[in-house]
Amino acid sequence: MKSFIKQALMLGGFCFIVSLCFSFISNMIGEIANMALLLVFVVMLLILCFKKEYKFISSFQNKFPKTSNFIEAFGYPEYFGTIFITIPGIIYGYKAGMAQYNGSEMPLAPVAYLHYCNYIYVAILCLSVIWAAYRSFIKK
């Protein structure tokens, strides 16, 4: 099970890094690339649930243990963002779109929730990078 969690965190870290690169493209192509990346991420995670291990991730972890610690650290905020920001955003967007289509009142955006999620996201990102630095350079 420990190998599965490390592999899943590595997938999340790769997704985080590639998504960060796509976010600098500020047009429709960047948004489509991010959605396609999310779809590929979910599919690869589902395959990992049945397969239990990817060979390319295992070889990367063995060749570059310090780098893989940092990529795993980037996986934590990726999962938090997907679960607590992206999925509720999709649900809110669906409800707002249906309200606009039906001509009824649009639901209010949960502004306080998003502020708290943003603070927690940044805290998780900072703590996970500090943890990866400790694990890579201090802990023996």
C-alpha positions in Angstrom: 0.0 0.0 0.0 2.9 2.4 0.7 4.1 2.0 -2.9 0.6 2.8 -4.2 0.5 6.0 -2.1 3.9 7.1 -3.3 3.0 6.4 -6.9 -0.3 8.3 -6.6 1.5 11.2 -5.1 4.0 11.2 -7.9 1.2 11.2 -10.4 -0.3 14.2 -8.6 3.1 16.0 -8.5 3.6 15.5 -12.2 0.1 16.8 -12.8 0.8 19.8 -10.6 4.0 20.7 -12.5 2.5 20.3 -16.0 -0.7 22.1 -14.9 1.5 25.0 -13.6 3.2 25.2 -17.0 -0.2 25.2 -18.8 -1.5 28.0 -16.6 0.9 30.4 -18.2 -1.0 30.0 -21.5 -3.9 32.5 -21.0 -6.2 31.6 -23.8 -8.7 28.8 -24.6 -5.9 26.4 -25.6 -4.4 26.5 -22.1 -7.8 25.8 -20.5 -8.5 22.9 -22.8 -5.0 21.6 -22.1 -5.6 21.8 -18.4 -8.9 19.9 -18.7 -7.3 17.2 -20.9 -4.5 16.9 -18.3 -7.1 16.5 -15.5 -8.8 13.8 -17.5 -5.5 12.0 -18.2 -4.7 12.3 -14.5 -7.9 10.7 -13.4 -7.6 7.9 -16.0 -4.0 7.2 -14.9 -5.0 7.2 -11.2 -7.8 4.7 -12.0 -5.4 2.5 -13.9 -3.0 2.7 -10.9 -5.7 1.5 -8.6 -5.9 -1.8 -10.5 -2.2 -2.0 -11.6 -0.7 -1.0 -8.2 2.5 0.3 -9.8 3.8 2.1 -12.9 7.3 1.0 -14.0 8.3 4.5 -15.2 7.5 6.0 -11.9 9.3 3.3 -10.0 12.4 3.8 -12.1 12.2 7.5 -11.7 12.0 7.1 -7.9 15.0 4.8 -7.9 17.2 7.0 -10.1 16.2 10.4 -8.5 15.1 9.9 -4.9 15.5 13.5 -3.8 13.7 14.9 -6.8 10.9 12.3 -6.3 10.5 13.5 -2.8 9.7 17.0 -4.1 7.4 15.7 -6.8 5.5 13.7 -4.2 5.3 16.9 -2.1 3.6 18.7 -5.0 1.1 15.8 -5.1 -0.5 16.8 -1.7 -1.7 20.2 -2.8 -2.8 18.8 -6.2 -5.1 16.3 -4.5 -6.4 18.9 -2.0 -7.1 21.3 -4.9 -8.8 18.6 -7.0 -11.0 17.4 -4.1 -11.9 20.7 -2.3 -11.6 23.3 -5.1 -12.1 21.7 -8.6 -15.0 19.3 -7.8 -17.0 21.9 -5.8 -16.3 24.4 -8.6 -17.7 22.0 -11.2 -20.8 21.5 -9.1 -21.3 25.2 -8.6 -20.7 25.9 -12.3 -23.3 23.3 -13.2 -25.9 24.8 -10.8 -25.2 28.3 -12.0 -25.5 27.2 -15.6 -28.8 25.4 -15.0 -30.1 28.4 -13.1 -29.2 30.7 -16.0 -30.8 28.3 -18.5 -34.0 28.0 -16.5 -34.1 31.8 -15.9 -34.1 31.4 -12.1 -31.9 33.2 -9.6 -28.2 32.3 -9.7 -26.7 30.7 -6.6 -24.2 32.8 -4.6 -20.6 31.9 -4.9 -19.1 30.5 -1.7 -16.5 33.3 -1.3 -15.6 32.5 2.3 -15.1 28.8 1.5 -12.8 29.7 -1.4 -10.7 32.1 0.8 -10.2 29.4 3.4 -9.4 26.8 0.8 -6.9 29.1 -0.7 -5.1 29.6 2.6 -5.2 25.9 3.4 -3.8 25.2 -0.1 -0.9 27.5 0.3 -0.2 26.1 3.8 -0.2 22.5 2.4 2.1 23.5 -0.4 4.6 25.2 1.9 4.5 22.4 4.5 4.9 19.7 1.9 7.9 21.4 0.3 9.5 21.8 3.8 8.8 18.2 4.5 10.4 17.1 1.2 13.5 19.3 1.9 13.8 17.8 5.4 13.4 14.3 4.1 15.9 14.8 1.2 18.6 16.8 2.9 18.4 16.5 6.7 16.9 13.1 7.6 19.3 10.1 7.1 
